[in-house]
Amino acid sequence: MSGRPSPSDPASSLNGYAENAGITYPDDRPELPGLLELPLAERCARHDQGEWDDRKWAEQNENWYSVADARYRAVTARRSSASGTPLIRIGVKDTIDVAGLPTSLGLRHYRHHPAATARALSRLDGVEDQVIGKVVSTELNIGVGSGCVNPYFPHIDPAGSSTGAGVAVAADLCDLAMGTDVLGSVRWPAGHCGTVGLRMTHDPGLLHGIFPLSPPMDAVGWVARTAEDLAFLWQRLGLRTLLGQDGQPSPDRYRVGVPTEVRDGSCGPEMLETLDLVSAALADDGHEMTDLRVGDDLWRRRGDAWQLCARQAWDGYQLWRHWITVPLHQSTEQALEVGARVTDAQYTEILDAMFSCRQENAIRFGDHTHAWLLPLDPSPPPDRRTSRPVATTIPAPGEADYDRRIGYTPIASFAGLPAIAVPVRLSRVNRAPLGVQIVGPPGSEERLIDLARRVQVLLKPPVLRPA
């Protein structure tokens, strides 16, 4: 008997497909497997004492990955799990080359397969073997949007350009993520996702194998869940090797300067409250807190840092456009256009000013100041529900809200300094993570991590779980 097939119920078909594919609805809050909930130091201690089940660890990671990657979309390429899951899982930004994994530079229709791993990673003994995969970058470090979802704060834009670093760590897809920080590209995603992000001292020797955006300001960066975790990993993985020098001993009490320029009207009240909260906590703990001025030669150069980055991105585009032939996102093109408008005279003047500025770093800190304490940004992280997305990541002089958009992160970038972003509380308005950044002299990474750890111990930021 012949005839037309009876129509199927679309809802039934879709539900059947979802069930077969293992798709869960967005409202279903994922539960983290037991071993992944262990504090990092305890996990490693159990392993070192022979009280660890590698097979169970790999199984729970595999189960969690299938849920978390679909939900938060932070991973672009993953290593085979056939040989097991590393005890410490490391994700690497998609603009940093890792042999055996494709590099896509944040582009949807491009990839290359590097023959060698970036120097900053290959220099660390055994660390490359713990890389589980590549994590999301925005297009060429300057595009808008990444497709990632902020694990703890879905309503908050996770920022960029090392978006996947912040998201993957917050989602417990990795314990440490390696990114790059030009003008805040590690500090923003870390801060927006409620994690800790370190920008290292600018060191051209570490940048081989890393896609360049602004070579004088590019820096390697790291994201970990807490400052305690970052301190632990710094020691266990030997990250201090990248400094090329012995670490500086951490003092019992720090001398911290708070730049008065942040009270010039550009900083919002909740961010100033957060700054004052951290400053008061450190003072109560016995640290010496003093007001200081960063100085116009550095403070007013924050906008110039953006202009320098834009111009160097534009100049780089003239070279790589011949071998990256895929179409760019409109926001990426608009960022490049900002750079095209920076004249040769402006470019030369900014570079000269940067060189002069960096000669003063020793004087700025000297023996009297260990670090500066600033808000991470003038405003809380933007709320997706109420804020319109920006057209381009790079602010241009004369546009609305320019002083707020250039922010405070370029201070460390222009001077080539290390800086760490530390979340400390949640906004009363929309529960966005609010944090500070601590900036130090060249080579002071270990002290910055220690000071960030003390801040989190004193203020006990809320325990966060993926939403």
Secondary structure, 3 states (H helix, E strand, C coil): CCCCCCCCCHHHHHHHHHHHHCCCCCCCCCCCCHHHHCCHHHHHHHHHCCCCCHHHHHHHHHHHHHHHHHHHCCEEEECCCCCCCCCCCEEEECCECCCCCCECCCCCCCCECCCCCCHHHHCCCCCHHHEEEEECCCHHHCCCCCCCCCCCCCCECCCCCCHHHHHHHHCCCCCEEEEECCCCCCHHHHHHCCCEEEECCCCHHHCCCECCCCCCCCCEEEEECCHHHHHHHHHHCCHHHHHCCCCCCCCCCCEEEEEHHHHCCCCCHHHHHHHHHHHHHHHHCCCEEEEECCCHHHHCCHHHHHHHHHHHHHHHHHHHCCCCCCCCCHHHHHHHHHHHCCCHHHHHHHHHHHHHHHHCHHHHHCCCCCEEEEECCCCCCCECCCCCCCCCCCCCCCCCCHHHHHCCCHHHHHHCCCEEEEEEEECCCCCCEEEEEEECCCCCHHHHHHHHHHHHHHHCCCCCCCC
